[in-house]
Each structure stands twice: as structure tokens, then as C-alpha cells.
């Protein structure tokens, strides 16, 4: 991930299926997704508040 602070642009890898990106208050936040389970994006007031991971283990 390359970030150009002057132009306010970011270059991200679109081939990575294990990473999710969230923009909050002008910051780019990367989040690694779990192997099994789900990730919930919690919104408060129309803005991202937090990410909640619910992981499972396959046996």
C-alpha cells in the first residue's frame, strides 16, 4: 500500500483477497480478514465505528 499525502491518494493491491480497506476520517485502515467466519462493519451515525470479527475453526 502506497500513500501520497500531498495528493490524498492511495495505491492498494486489488489482488489480495485477504485484506479489506476502510476509509475513516481521511485515513486508510487495512484489516486482515479471518480464514473462516465473518467480519461485520458497525456503523454509527452513517460512519464506520468498528469492525467485529466472528471467527470459526473448521475441524
TIPAKE-408289 format. One record per residue (C-alpha): residue in one letter; chain; x, y, z. Coordinates in nm, 2 decimals, padded with zeros to 4 digits. Example, Ala and Ser with C-alpha at 12.3 -4.5 7.8 and 13.67 -1.06 7.14 Angstrom:
{res = a chain = A x = 01.23 y = -00.45 z = 00.78}
{res = s chain = A x = 01.37 y = -00.11 z = 00.71}
END
This chain:
{res = x chain = A x = 00.00 y = 00.00 z = 00.00}
{res = x chain = A x = 00.15 y = 00.33 z = -00.11}
{res = x chain = A x = 00.00 y = 00.66 z = 00.03}
{res = x chain = A x = 00.07 y = 01.00 z = -00.13}
{res = x chain = A x = -00.02 y = 01.25 z = 00.15}
{res = x chain = A x = 00.01 y = 01.56 z = -00.08}
{res = x chain = A x = -00.24 y = 01.43 z = -00.34}
{res = x chain = A x = -00.45 y = 01.24 z = -00.08}
{res = x chain = A x = -00.44 y = 00.92 z = -00.29}
{res = x chain = A x = -00.35 y = 00.56 z = -00.20}
{res = x chain = A x = -00.25 y = 00.27 z = -00.42}
{res = x chain = A x = -00.37 y = -00.06 z = -00.29}
{res = x chain = A x = -00.33 y = -00.42 z = -00.41}
{res = x chain = A x = -00.65 y = -00.54 z = -00.57}
{res = x chain = A x = -00.53 y = -00.90 z = -00.60}
{res = x chain = A x = -00.52 y = -00.95 z = -00.22}
{res = x chain = A x = -00.84 y = -01.14 z = -00.12}
{res = x chain = A x = -00.74 y = -01.14 z = 00.25}
{res = x chain = A x = -00.74 y = -00.76 z = 00.31}
{res = x chain = A x = -01.03 y = -00.52 z = 00.35}
{res = x chain = A x = -00.98 y = -00.14 z = 00.35}
{res = x chain = A x = -01.18 y = 00.12 z = 00.53}
{res = x chain = A x = -01.15 y = 00.49 z = 00.50}
{res = x chain = A x = -01.22 y = 00.68 z = 00.82}
{res = x chain = A x = -01.15 y = 01.05 z = 00.88}
{res = x chain = A x = -00.92 y = 01.06 z = 00.58}
{res = x chain = A x = -00.71 y = 00.76 z = 00.70}
{res = x chain = A x = -00.69 y = 00.44 z = 00.51}
{res = x chain = A x = -00.72 y = 00.14 z = 00.75}
{res = x chain = A x = -00.63 y = -00.21 z = 00.64}
{res = x chain = A x = -00.80 y = -00.51 z = 00.80}
{res = x chain = A x = -00.68 y = -00.87 z = 00.75}
{res = x chain = A x = -00.98 y = -01.10 z = 00.70}
{res = x chain = A x = -01.02 y = -01.42 z = 00.90}
{res = x chain = A x = -00.98 y = -01.76 z = 00.73}
{res = x chain = A x = -01.32 y = -01.87 z = 00.85}
{res = x chain = A x = -01.61 y = -01.67 z = 00.99}
{res = x chain = A x = -01.74 y = -01.32 z = 00.92}
{res = x chain = A x = -01.65 y = -00.96 z = 00.96}
{res = x chain = A x = -01.92 y = -00.71 z = 01.04}
{res = x chain = A x = -01.89 y = -00.34 z = 00.98}
{res = x chain = A x = -02.07 y = -00.15 z = 01.25}
{res = x chain = A x = -02.20 y = 00.19 z = 01.15}
{res = x chain = A x = -02.29 y = 00.47 z = 01.39}
{res = x chain = A x = -02.44 y = 00.79 z = 01.26}
{res = x chain = A x = -02.37 y = 00.69 z = 00.90}
{res = x chain = A x = -01.99 y = 00.64 z = 00.97}
{res = x chain = A x = -01.78 y = 00.33 z = 01.03}
{res = x chain = A x = -01.74 y = 00.28 z = 01.41}
{res = x chain = A x = -01.58 y = -00.06 z = 01.43}
{res = x chain = A x = -01.51 y = -00.39 z = 01.27}
{res = x chain = A x = -01.62 y = -00.71 z = 01.46}
{res = x chain = A x = -01.47 y = -01.04 z = 01.36}
{res = x chain = A x = -01.66 y = -01.37 z = 01.44}
{res = x chain = A x = -01.41 y = -01.64 z = 01.37}
{res = x chain = A x = -01.47 y = -02.01 z = 01.34}
{res = x chain = A x = -01.24 y = -02.31 z = 01.34}
{res = x chain = A x = -01.30 y = -02.58 z = 01.10}
{res = x chain = A x = -01.22 y = -02.93 z = 01.23}
END
